[in-house]
Amino acid sequence: MEWQPSIQALSLTPETTLPSLMLTPLSSWGAIELTGDDRKSYLQGQVTCDVVSLEAQQSTLGAHCDAKGKAWSVFRLFHTEQGYAMFQPLSAIEQELVELKKYAIFSKVEFTQSSKACIGVMGEQAQTWVDAHFPAAGDVRQQNGSSAVRIDEKRWLVLASDELVESLEAQKTEWVQESIWTQFDIDAALPTLSAEQQNQHIPQAFNLQALDGISFTKGCYTGQETVARAKYRGINKRMLATLTGT
């Protein structure tokens, strides 16, 4: 569904007082949805995070690598009503779909680029907004084909169905630019892997080992040997860091 709300441009200076509730269309983000009987077992053998232990009300960061341990994607994985979703930068999805499908010919699993709108909900009232639209408990919630995923205390990601988008269009909601969501990602030291960085770095270069995005006990997956060697031999030489100053 093509949709673009009216955006209120806000400055991002230290003096800015942000509204208590802000929604933003995450137009540079997207999701891959996974369905099929073998989705859990197949994905478990492909990605760095532990898919088997992921509860329905949890989300996790993770990476999908090639055989040499270089990351094709860094994503947030969570359950949907039909299966799983891998939320990640939109630019990375085309190649990531190609790589995910490489070994799926003998498995009952389907990968599709989600057509649902990605929406960020931010601010002191973000939790109240989610409680009203997704009345179930937990950090991942489902409601009429939409999913809500808790990012931190003041942010939720929503993978919104057409029905939810249409209802939001009719509400008096304050929409802000996506750069505010990006600023919060930076402040939280959350990594982003777009198309320009695909197949260049191991997951530790994105600090996934510090963000619970790598399981070192789950067993084999594509690229696991390199990822494990970087941990146990201390050979990783790259990392992300936040920098503040004047």
BELURDA-V49732 format. One record per backbone hydrogen bond with DSSP energy under -1.0 kcal/mol. CO is the residue of the C=O (numbers start at 1). NH is the residue of the N-H. If there is no record, write none. Layout:
BEGIN
co={CO CO}
nh={NH NH}
END
This chain:
BEGIN
co={13 20 22 23 24 25 26 28 30 31 32 33 34 35 36 38 39 40 41 43 43 45 48 49 51 55 57 60 62 63 64 64 66 70 71 73 75 76 77 78 83 84 85 86 87 88 89 90 92 93 94 95 96 97 101 104 107 108 110 112 117 118 119 120 121 122 123 125 126 127 128 129 130 139 141 143 146 147 148 149 152 154 155 155 156 157 158 159 160 161 162 163 164 165 168 171 174 175 177 178 179 180 181 182 183 184 185 186 194 195 197 201 202 203 203 204 207 208 221 223 224 225 226 227 228 229}
nh={16 125 122 176 120 27 29 90 88 114 86 112 84 110 39 42 43 44 45 46 47 222 215 51 54 58 139 77 75 48 72 73 69 66 199 64 62 87 60 85 80 34 78 32 76 30 92 93 96 97 98 99 100 101 104 107 109 38 35 33 160 26 158 24 156 22 126 129 130 131 132 133 134 150 148 146 143 159 141 157 155 123 151 152 121 149 119 147 117 165 166 167 168 169 171 173 23 8 180 182 183 184 185 186 187 188 190 189 197 198 200 71 205 206 208 207 210 213 224 227 228 229 230 231 232 233}
END
